[in-house]
Amino acid sequence: MKRVLIANRGEIALRIVRACHEEGLEAVAVYSAADRASPHVRAADHAVPIGPAAPARSYLDIPRLIAAALDAGADAVHPGYGFLAERAAFAAAVEAAGLTWIGPPPSAIRAMGDKTEARRRMREAGVPIVPGASAPVDDLGPALGLAREVGYPVMVKASAGGGGKGMRLVRTPEELPGALGSAASEALKAFGDASVYLEKFIERPRHVEIQVLADDDRTIHLGERECSIQRRHQKLVEEAPSVAVTPELREWMGAAAVSAAEAVGYRGAGTCEFLLAPDQSFYFLEMNTRIQVEHPVTELVYGVDLVREQLRIASGQPMTVHAGWLSPRGWAIECRITSEDPANGFLPSTGRIEHLRVPGGPGVRWDGGVDVGDEVTLYYDSMLAKLIVWAPDRPQAIARMRRALDELAVLGVATNQGFHRRLLADPAFAAGDIDIQFLERRPDLAQPTVDEETAVRLAVAAALAEDGARRSRRPVVGTDGGNDAVGEGWMRQARLEAVQ
């Protein structure tokens, strides 16, 4: 393996570029018309255009991506996460073209991609699963019977995907017909497959996932991540380890995750997601057959570079992780910084990044996918970056994250930065008293306070003044032939006047 094509964009593409360079590999970026000047494109050794901004005609176009890899002389493909990362057809096409697939075998992706098939295999492997169906539900009669058997409330879930798509909570028999129809419709649009199944809804569980790593000789786990801070099944904050997991429970869950991976012949990095009930019983949810968005928190507490391990394993080398590394050290927290407005229902925000000040200092990591001058559109996921901190214990990690959030400044689009500030300052979060319904009970965390609005105005004014001082010292040249990379025209002056 000498040259790797990265079939993705944004922060994960840039993350993989850096890992390739550290491993002595050349990196090939691909980019749509909307991403021609993105950071991952500038950082790569080679870059190949793959079509219009719409993902269906660029990042989701398998023939275009295979052609790009061959044209660039790549001998391997890393899919990142999202887009085609868990599409077995893409993995198979990569291998059919004579290229190395940096991920699990297509057979493992297929087995875990079909949620009902995954549940069947996990039951056979002795991995605990949530009570429910092991096959898609075809009509209302069997669905009503199964719901009575496991007991309400139940969850209707898409068989072919995750991420909150095709999911409906049902608390009464009267709600089930509508939930089946709407979940199936949403699943068809999201995954091209309308099949759904039922499982018992566990009240107030935590979402805890186990990182696994497998080469040709062994499969290990690297502890847990707490991912319970979610909105509509989308994770917003992750941390490692979890306040709810004891060393004994970590080993039990880790052993279950290893069994799950071995049951499908897994190879590479992957994640088993579990529901952890208040009584410490746990149930397999699904396996993500790719690198996870939240992988940095595991890297920081276990001292391992998971993306470099992916590259090594794909090239036939053994993993470098030793048995002595398998205990967490310290605490890590990750906040996803998205272009969304929490006060307005978390609606996406678009625009140009006019100013960006990234926090620094000991124990602070910024995995960003945008830079000053970049356009944020509705074509892609709203995540701009991940802000990650490490500290010796959880209280210090929370304090460090709060300081880092105070230092962060993003102008030009609305972000969820204020939401993260409020969450990290909340006593319940500080006490670790959370579960996956936490944000449903706390809508107040989405609304800024009067004091916070004043602080934001002052921060905007300071950032604009900082940009003005920089502009007066030297000319700023953009990446697109002369446009101001800090912001267009005098928008900042108008905003400063509005602030004043």
Buried (B, 14 or more C-beta within 10 A) or exposed (E): BEBBBBBBBBBBBBBBBBBBBEBEBBBBBBBBBBBEBBBBBBBBBBBBBBBBBBBEBBBBBBEBBBBBBBEBEBBBBBBBBBBBBBBBEBBBBBBEBEBBBBBBBBBBBBBBBBBBBBBBBBEEBEBBBBBBBBEBBEEEEEBBEBBEEBEBBBBBBBBBBBBBBBBBEBEEBEBBEEBBBBBBEBBBEBBEBBBBBBBBBBEEBBBBBBBBBBBEEEBBBBBBBBBBBBBEEBBBBBBBBBEBBEEEBBBBBBBBBBBBBBBBEBBBBBBBBBBBBEEBEBBBBBBBBBBBBBBBBBBBBBEBBBBBBBBBBBBEBEBEBEEEBBEBEBBBBBBBBBBBBBBEEBEBBBBBBBBBBBBEEEBBBBBBBBBBBBBBEEBBBBBBBBBBBBBEEBEBBBBBBBBBBEBBBBBBBBBBBBBBBBBBEBEEBBEBEBBBEBBEEBEEBBEBEEEEEEBBEEBBBEBBEEBBEEBEEEEBEBBEEEBBBBBBEEBBEEBBEEBE
